[in-house]
Amino acid sequence: MTKRNEFTPEAVAVGAALKSRREASGWSAADLAEAIGYGPASIHHWEEGRRVPALRAIIRMAVVFCVEPTAILEPLNGLLEAEAEKMAG
């Protein structure tokens, strides 16, 4: 079982993509946090891969970035395919 602050490939992938999207959009972590109703520490934890954003946060970020919520989670696609292959055996 993964501990709350343990880095996982999924969290790291989402975090890196989130940071890239935020920076490309010209948002500071503090400004994004304020816009979506979270603290700056949450943004940093997500971007570092310490935690995965809650669904509510993903939806709010999608609104801010003018993308579909699935775009926030797009980095998981490759990881999901790899996991499915492992499970198929």
N, C-alpha and C positions, 0 to 999 in steps of 0.2 A: 504494500500500500504506500502511496506517495504522501509524504508529509506536506503540510500547508506551504512551506517556503522552499520546497525542493524543486530544483529546475527539472523540467521534463522537455523532451524534444518538441512536443506540441506547444507548450508555453513559450519556449524560446523562438519557435518559428512564427507564432502569432505576434509575439513582442517585437521581433525584428521588423516584421512587415508593418506593424502599427507605428513604430518609430519612423520608419522610412516614409510612410504615408503622411504622418504628422509634419515632419520636416519639409517634405516636398510641398505641402499645403501652406507652409509658412506659419504654422501654429507653434507657440511655445508649449511646453508641458503644462505650465501653470494656466495658460489661457484655455487649453483644451479641457483641463480639469474643471475649470470654472464653467465652461460652456455645457458640460455634460453633467454637472452636479456632483463631482467627485473631488477628492483632495489630490494635490500634486503627487503625493506619495503613491497613490493608486496607479497613476500613469507610469511612474518610474518602476514600480513593481511589475506591471504588465510588460513594459518595454524590456526590462531585464530578464523576463522569463520566469520570475519568481511566482507569479500568479497568472491565471487566465481571467480576462474580464468576464463579469456576469453578463447574462443575456441583455439585461436592461442597459448596461454600459455599451455593449456592442451596437444595439439599436440606436442609442443616442449618438455614438460616434459616426454611424452610417449617415444619420441626418446631417451632422456637422460637415462631413466630408462629401455629402451629396452622392453617396453610393448605396447599393443594396447591402443589407447586413451580411450577406454571404461573401461580399468582397473583403470584409474584415477578416473572415475565417478562411479565405482562399488558400493561405499557406498550408492548411491542413490536408488539402486534397492529395498531395503526394504521400503524406504520412498515412492517410487512411488507406490508400491503395497498397502500400507496403504492409500495413497491419492486416489487411484482408488476405493478402497472399500468405502471410505467416499463419493465419488462422486456418486457411484452406489446406495447409500442410504440405 
